[in-house]
Amino acid sequence: MTIIEYKNNDTFLPEISIVCLTFNAAIFVDSLIRSFYQQDMIERCEIIIGDDASADSTISVLKDLLERSPCPARLIVRDKNVGPGTNWLEAIGLAKSTYIAYVDGDDYYTTTSKLSSDFEIL
């Protein structure tokens, strides 16, 4: 397992950790990550993506997108598939915030206020 960090800031405490698991999701991750970046509170968040040894171009697409992240982000890259349970536990274990927003690797946010409206409710 390798963890690649983007915009690392040891003093930054995010209000929300966006946690996502991917596996062979290359056709979905562009929409997924762009929907994160369009959130009205993205600068107050961190992104954590746990990839479970994708055999397609998921990792290269994610690396390219996360290079442009407006907030701290971490990408877990694996050589061996560990399954969703272990992938989830290791991804969530990296979260620095109290609140976790989980998004599946083949999903995306449809509004720019998804995180802020959830955060206000919580």
N, C-alpha and C positions, 0 to 999 in steps of 0.2 A: 504494500500500500504506500502510495506517495500522496502527500498533500501539497498542492500548489496554491500559494497565496497571492492575491491581487489586492493592491491598495492596503497593504498591511498597516495597521495603526494600533499598537498595543494599548494606547490610552482610550481608544474609542469604545464606548459602551452603547451598543445599539438598543433601540427600543423594541425592535422586532427582528428575529432571526428567520429568514425565509429558508426553509429546508426542503430540498427536493432530491428524489432518488431517480436515477436514470439507468436504463439498460437498452441498448440498441434503439435509441430514440432520436437519431440524427434528423429525421424528417420533422420532428416536433420542437426541438430545442431552440431553434431560432425564434419562433413565436413565443415560446415560454420565457426566454431571457428578455426579449424585447418588452414583454408585458410587465416584467419586474421593473425594468428601467423607466417605464412610463408612469409608475406609481407616484402620486403626489408627495409621498413621504420617503422616497427611496434613500435619500441622504441620511435618514435616521435608522437605516436598516443594515443588515449584513446578509449575504447570500452564502449558503452552504449547499454544495451539490455532491452527492455521493454516487459515483458511477460504479456499476457492478460488472466491470470487465467487458464493456461493450465491444462487439466485434465489427461494428460498422464505423462510420466517421463521427460518432457522437463526441468523442474526446476532442478531436481537432476543431469541430464547430464550437464546442464549449470554450476551449482555450481562446479562440479568436474573439468570441463575444465577451468573455470575462476580462480580457485585456482592456476593454473599454468601460468596465464597470464604474459607475458613479459612487459606489460604496465598497467597503471591504468585502471580499469574496474568497471562499476557499473551495477548491475542487479536489475531491478524493478520487484518485486514479488507482485502479486495481489491475493486477496481472491475472488474478484468479477470481472467478465468481464465488461470492460468499453467501448469496441469497439475500432477500429483502430484510429479514430480521436483523442480521449482523450489520448490513449496510445502514439500516435505519439507526441502530444504536450508536454506531460510530459517527454518523453524520450529526445526529442530535447531540452527541457528546461534545461536539465542537462549538455548539451554540453558546453565545455570551449573554443573550438577553433572557428576560423572564418570559416573554411571549414568543411562541413558535407559530409561524404560518407554514403549514405543510402544503405542498403542491406536487401532484404527480408529474412525472417527466413527460407525459403526453398531454398535459393540460396547459392552460394559460389563464391569466386574468383578463376579464372582458371590460372592466372599467378602470379608470386611472385612480379611483378612490377606494378600491377594494380594501387595501391595508389600513388606510386612515379611518374608514368607517368601522371596521372591525375593532381597531385599537380604541376608538372612542367608546364603543359599547363595552369593551372589557374594562 
